[in-house]
Amino acid sequence: MILNTTIPKTSLEWDSVENAVEGQEALKGFNKHNYVVQIENSFFKIRVPIPNSDKMDIRLLPEYIVQDYLHKHGFKVPSVIYVSNSPAYQVHEFLQATLVDEIAPRGKRLPSHFISDVVNLISNLQEQSSDWLLPYLENWVAIGDCNSFFDRVANFNYSLYAKYSLEYNDLFFQLGIPSNTRQILEGKRKKLSRRSFALCHCDIHRKNCLIRNDTTYFIDWELALFGDPAYDIGVHLSKIEYQSDEEEEFLELLSKRTTKTFLNGIIEDIQMYRDHEDVKAILISAIRYHKVIAMQKNNYKLVEMLLTKYRKKLFKAEPILGNKVLGFNELKKIFTNYNCKAG
């Protein structure tokens, strides 16, 4: 969207821009509408929270605080231009770059520099001071207590199942998701190794990474946490879906950039976080996809895309849960016919 005005200098002028973009076509997002606007020769992204959106992830740190800090400390993230609390929205720099998902969707090989860029991000985050985060950690887990951090993550995921069980328990059952999912995961639990906490993005995947001039930029820091870096890595491996040799390269590069203390027990700890993320994916995707399909049953291309993605998620969870992996037509029948119970 092009606005015939000057770049805002006051809160009222930014409010006028936000009002102008509301209702326009937005970039996809589960929790925020993202509007791209051109003013003069500059591009901005207006991030507006979606009212009553489903909160499927732990929230700890204000996105704009994290992103502003990282940008000022030389990380490859967009700058924060303006923040409004009422009405709630943020204005970020919009980078003229290409999503990794457009260059290399799942199943395609990633650009040669991408893996090292992610490793550099994770290792550089470990080297940052955490003093600036202390105001947000009052009720958080003790720094370095990876077992308590894991409990926070796991218990939040279990709470999602409990929260949506009345409406979607029958859907989970039809999809072959075991009713004793929590017990299965807890049975695989082992004590985690101790390692230093760091700022974690917690959502590094192909649609949250941009490439410009062979450099990777990392966007959407709204799920950032201060905690066990093994969690950041486990979520990343779950969502990025590297090819086997790419994952080996990632882990090898990571081992060269981190300390022996960090590497102690890291593979087992990453796998536990990864298992939880793979299981969480089949639960929250069942809810999200059902809502989309219920509203757009006749959009056959969209329905096919979502169900194909969901089958892949079921395959990833199968070694963990022993769940069923249903055929496409069976999934289609379940998702299109299911009527959730009143919550």
N, C-alpha and C positions, 0 to 999 in steps of 0.2 A: 504494500500500500504506500503510495506517495502522498505526502502532505505538503501542500503549498504554504509553508510557513517557515519561520526561522527556528533554529535549534533552541528549545526552551532553556530559560535561565532561572525560572521561579517554579515553585510548587504548583501554582495555579496554571501555569503554561503546560506543565507535565500532565496535570489532571485533564486538561483539554485534549491532549494527545491520547491519553488512556480512554477518554469518552469517545473519541473519534474511531478508535479501533474496535471497541466492544461491538460484537455482533458481526464483525468481518470474519473471513475465513481464517481459522487458526491452525497452527502446526499441532500435530498430535501430541497428546499428553494425558496421563490418567489423573493428575492432580492439579495441573495448571494449564490454562489456555496460553499459548505463545503466539504473539502477533509480531510480524516483522513490518517495520515501517521505515521508509526513507524520508529523511528531512535534509534538504539541501543535498550535499554529497555524502552524507553519513547514514549508516544503517543501524537501527536499534531493534532489540527484541524486548517486547513488553510481556512480562510474565504475570498473569492474573490468576489467583487461586480459583479453582472450580468449587462452587458452593456444594457442601454435603458430599464431596467425593469420598470414596472408600479409602481409609488410611490403612494401607497394607504393610507399612514398614515403620520401624522405630524412628522417631524424630527427636533430635537432641540439640542441634546447632542451627542457628539462623543461616540460611543459605548465603545471603548477601555478605554476612560477616566473614564467612569462610572464603568466599570467592574473592572478596576485596583484599583480604590478607594475602592470599596466594598470588594474586595478580601483582601486588606491590612487592612481593618477594621473588619475582621472576619466573613463576610457574606459567605454563602455557594454558591460561584460562582467560575467558573474556573479562573485560573490566566491568565494574558495576558503576552505572552512571547516576542512578537516582533510586531512592526507595521511599515508598509512601505506606504508612500504616493505615490510614483511613482517607479514601478507600485503599484497600490492600493491593499493591502491585509493586513490581520491581522493573527497572529499566536496565538492561544489560547491553553491552556492545554486541552487535550482531556481526559475526565473523564471515567474511566472504570465503567460505571453505566448503568442502564436500564431506557429507557423512561417510564414515567408514562403511556403514551398511549399504550405501549406494555403490561404493567402490568394490567392496568384497562382502556380499551377503553371506549368511551362514552356508557352509559347504564350499566356499571359495577361499583360496589362499589370500592371506592378508599381505598388505604391502611390507616389503622387507624391513623397513625401519620401525614398523608399528610395535613389534614385540619389545624391542629395546626401549622405545619411548615409554611403554607402560612400566617396564622394570625401573626405568629412571624415575618415573613419577612416584612409584611406591617407595623406592629407596630414599629419594629426596624428602618425602613426607616423614620418614622415620628420623631424619636428621634435624627436623624443625623443632624449635622450642615450643613447649606446650603452655607457657605462662599465660599467653593471651586467651587461652581456652578456660582457664580456671573459673571465671564467673558462671560458666554454663555446666560445671561438673559437680555442683554442690550435692546433688542427690544421685550421682552416678556411682559406678563401681570404683573401688580403690584402684589407683593406677598400678598396672602390672599384674593385677589379679585376673588372669585369663580365664580361669574356671568360672568366676562370678560373671565375667563378661559373656562367656558362652551361655550361662544360665539365662541372662537377660535376653539374648537372641532367641534361644530355644523356647523360653516361656512366652515370649511375644508371639512366636509362630504358633504355639499351642493355643494361645488366647484367640487367634484368628479362627481356628477350627471351632472353638467354643462359641465365639461371637456369631458365626454364620451357620451353626449346626441346625438350628430350627428351620431356617429357610432352605438350606441346601444339603441337609444330611441325606435325603433320598437321592439327590443328584450324585453326591459322592458315592453312595452305594451302587447306583446304576453304572457309574464309571469304573467300578471295581476297586475303589480306594478302600483299603482295610479300615475297619472301625477301630482297630487297636494300633493305629499309626503311631500314636505317642509312645506306647509301650515298646514298639519295634525300635524306634529311634533311641529311646532311653536304654534299651538293651545293648546298643552299640556304643554307648557313651564310655569314654576313657578319660582319665585325668589328663588335662592339657599341660604342656610345658610352660614354664614361666618365660615371658619375653616382654620387652619394653612396649608400651602403648605408643600409638602414633595416630595422627589424623588419617582417617580412612574415607575414601570416596563412597564405597559400598554399592556402586552401581555402574561399574566400568564395563560397558558393552558397546556393541557396534553403532548404536543410535545415540550414544552419549560421547562419541569421539568424532572429531573433525580433522580433516587433513588439508593442509595448505602448504605448498612448497616443500613437500616431503617432511613436514613436521606435524605431529599429532597434538591437537588441542583437546582439553577435557572440559566438558560442559555439564550442567545440571548437578549441582552439589547439594541438592536439597535433602539427600539421605545421609549426608556426611556424619560420621561418628568419631569419637575419640576412643580407641580401643585396640583390640588385638589385630595386628596387620594380617594374621592368618585368615581372619574373617574376610577382609577386603579381597584377598587372593582367592579364597574359596568361592565367594560370590562371583568374582571375575571369571574364574574357570568354568563355573556353571553356566554363565550367561554368554560368554564369548564364543564357546564351542570351537576351540582350536582344533586343527587337525593334529594327529598324534605327534608328528615330528615338531609341529609348532609349539605344542605344550611342553615337549621335552626341551626345546630351545628356551622357552620362557623360564622354566624351572632352573635350567643350567645357568642362564644369565643372572637370575635372582640370587643363586648361591654364590656367585662371584661378587655381588654388590652388597652382601649382608654379612653380619658377624656370625661366629660359631654359636654364640648364645642364641641368636635368632633362629639358626638352622636346627638347633636341637629339638627333635621331635616334630619339626614343622610339617612334614609330609602327612603324618597321621592326623595332625590338628586341622590342616587344610581340608582333608577328606571329610572329617566330621562336619565342618561348616558347609562343605559342598553338598553332602548328603541332605542336610537340613534345607538348603536352598533348592535342591532338586525336588524335594517333597513339597516344600512351600509353593513351588511353581505350579504343581498340578492342582493345588487347592485354590489359590487365588486366581489362576487362569480359568478354572472352571466357573468361578463366579463372574469374572469380568467378561469372558467370552459368552456366557449365557445371556448376560444383559445386552451385549451388542447384538447377538443373533436374534434375541427376542424382538428387538426393534427393527432389524434389517434382514428378516428371513428371506426376502426376495432378492437380496444382493448376493447372488450365487457365487460370484467371484470372491467376495469377502468371506462368506461362510466357508468356502472350500479352503481358503488360506488359513483361517483360524483353526479349523478342524485338523488340517495337515500339521500345523504347529503343535496342536494339542497332542496328537499321536506321538510326536517326537518327545514331548515332555513325559508322556506315559512310559515310553521306552527307557528314558533316562532314570525314572524312578523305580522301574521294575527290579533291578538288582538289589535295591535297598528294601523295598516293601513287599516284593513278590506280587504286585498288583497285576490286574488284567491289562492287556494292551488290545483294545477293541479295534475292529475294522472301521474304515471311514464311514460306511453307510450306517453302521450301528451307532457310531458317535453322532452322526447327523440326526438320526431319529431321536436319540436321547436329548440332545441340546434343543432341537426345535419343538419337541413335545413337552418338555419339562415345565411345570408350573410351580414356582417356588411358593412355600407356605408363607403366610404373613409373619413378619418379624416382630 
